[in-house]
C-alpha cells in the first residue's frame, strides 16, 4: 500500500508539473539542432543550433598536441538580434594561446 501511495504521488506531481494551455507566442523555440559529438573518435565535437528569435550558434572543438600536452582548440560563432533590431555576429577562437 505504501508503494502505491508513492507511485500515485509521483503521477499526480508529474501531471501538475506539465505545461498547461497554449504556448506563449513570444516564447523562444528551438528551430534546429545538430550535434555531431565525437563522430570520428578523436575527442572532438561539433554542434549548431538556431532559435526562433534569430539566435544561431555553431561551435567545433578538436584535440591538438602542443608539446607534451593535448589541448582542445575551439572555434565558433554566434549571432543575435540586438535591441536596435540589427543582427550581430561574434566569431571566436580558443586555443593554446588563449
Secondary structure as the mmCIF struct_conf table of DSSP 4:
data_model
#
loop_
_struct_conf.conf_type_id
_struct_conf.id
_struct_conf.beg_label_comp_id
_struct_conf.beg_label_asym_id
_struct_conf.beg_label_seq_id
_struct_conf.end_label_comp_id
_struct_conf.end_label_asym_id
_struct_conf.end_label_seq_id
HELX_RH_AL_P HELX_RH_AL_P1 UNK A 2 UNK A 17
BEND BEND1 UNK A 18 UNK A 18
BEND BEND2 UNK A 21 UNK A 22
HELX_LH_PP_P HELX_LH_PP_P1 UNK A 23 UNK A 24
TURN_TY1_P TURN_TY1_P1 UNK A 25 UNK A 26
BEND BEND3 UNK A 27 UNK A 27
STRN STRN1 UNK A 30 UNK A 35
TURN_TY1_P TURN_TY1_P2 UNK A 37 UNK A 40
BEND BEND4 UNK A 41 UNK A 43
STRN STRN2 UNK A 45 UNK A 51
TURN_TY1_P TURN_TY1_P3 UNK A 52 UNK A 53
BEND BEND5 UNK A 54 UNK A 54
STRN STRN3 UNK A 56 UNK A 66
TURN_TY1_P TURN_TY1_P4 UNK A 67 UNK A 68
STRN STRN4 UNK A 69 UNK A 81
TURN_TY1_P TURN_TY1_P5 UNK A 83 UNK A 84
BEND BEND6 UNK A 85 UNK A 85
STRN STRN5 UNK A 87 UNK A 94
BEND BEND7 UNK A 95 UNK A 95
TURN_TY1_P TURN_TY1_P6 UNK A 96 UNK A 97
#
